[in-house]
Amino acid sequence: MSVLQHKIDFVALLSVTMANANGDPLNGNSPRTDYNGYGEMSDVCIKRKIRNRMQDLGNPIFVQSEERCDDGCASLSERAQKLGKMNDRDAYVKKACETWLDVRSFGQVFAFKDAKGASVGVRGPVSVHQAVSISPIQVADMQITKSVNGDKSEKLSSDRMGMKHFVRFGLYKVKGSINVQLAEKTGFTQADAETAKECLRTLFVNDASSARPDGSMEVVRLYWWEHNCKDGQYSSARVHRSVKVAQKDPSTLPTSVEDYEITLEPLPGLEPEVIDGV
């Protein structure tokens, strides 16, 4: 498959119902919000989910979660050194991009204390913005108890208190782009773009946890624009703005996607592929 020839932009609408979309470790793992009460999901969180889906689809990934490690490497440094020394930067970058899909997608900095040779940086063509909710979200707290001790040596009471935090409902907008010039440098192909699209469409498959039960997070809709040139027919900002989401009744608290009106501003000569999630 040839290297990507046309610029791509995308927008995904994600719904969160009674779940913690992305906890803030500096705030007791409460769902991230800005000072105006709008919910946020970091780009790092979103890319972690995309990497997991890439791995689920059978693609080698460099930045693996510990519980998802499939190559026996105990660290990123160990995984990086399997490719050999970094003395020849260009050769190492080429081999790393050929080996790992997330490296040729998002880029990577190979800088490890025990690595032999110079540090190597790769700029990837796929950029993802942090997600922001369309309306301010309502964060709820639930007090829970730990009913047993984890170890018989624990001297504390078995009914210790704890907290769970979750978003009652939120509709988040994710924006991103794929740059052709950087794709040419990493070898990112049209097939890789199709894989990225499938990962976004199925973003929350195999992502369930106690904070995000199955069905609590959903890709409502994915918009995928493929331009007819390398630099794009329109700027990414204008393309992303063409997806309009407005609350039908701003005086009420939204509780589902049906409380929003979703429209698409036409861009002459550029039609998106519109995909419903799973």
Salt bridges, closest charged atoms under 4 A:
ASP9 OD2 - HIS227 NE2 2.73
ASP9 OD1 - HIS240 NE2 3.84
ASP24 OD1 - ARG32 NH1 3.99
ASP43 OD2 - LYS47 NZ 3.63
ASP56 OD2 - ARG53 NH1 2.86
ASP56 OD1 - ARG68 NH1 2.89
ASP71 OD2 - ARG79 NE 2.65
GLU98 OE2 - LYS94 NZ 2.57
ASP102 OD2 - ARG51 NE 2.92
ASP141 OD1 - HIS165 ND1 2.56
GLU154 OE1 - LYS146 NZ 4.00
GLU154 OE1 - ARG160 NH2 3.26
GLU184 OE2 - LYS230 NZ 2.67
ASP192 OD2 - ARG104 NE 2.80
GLU194 OE1 - LYS197 NZ 3.23
GLU198 OE2 - ARG201 NH2 2.90
ASP207 OD2 - LYS49 NZ 2.86
ASP207 OD2 - ARG212 NE 3.10
GLU226 OE2 - HIS6 ND1 3.29
GLU265 OE1 - LYS244 NZ 3.69
GLU273 OE1 - LYS197 NZ 2.71
ASP276 OD1 - ARG221 NE 3.50
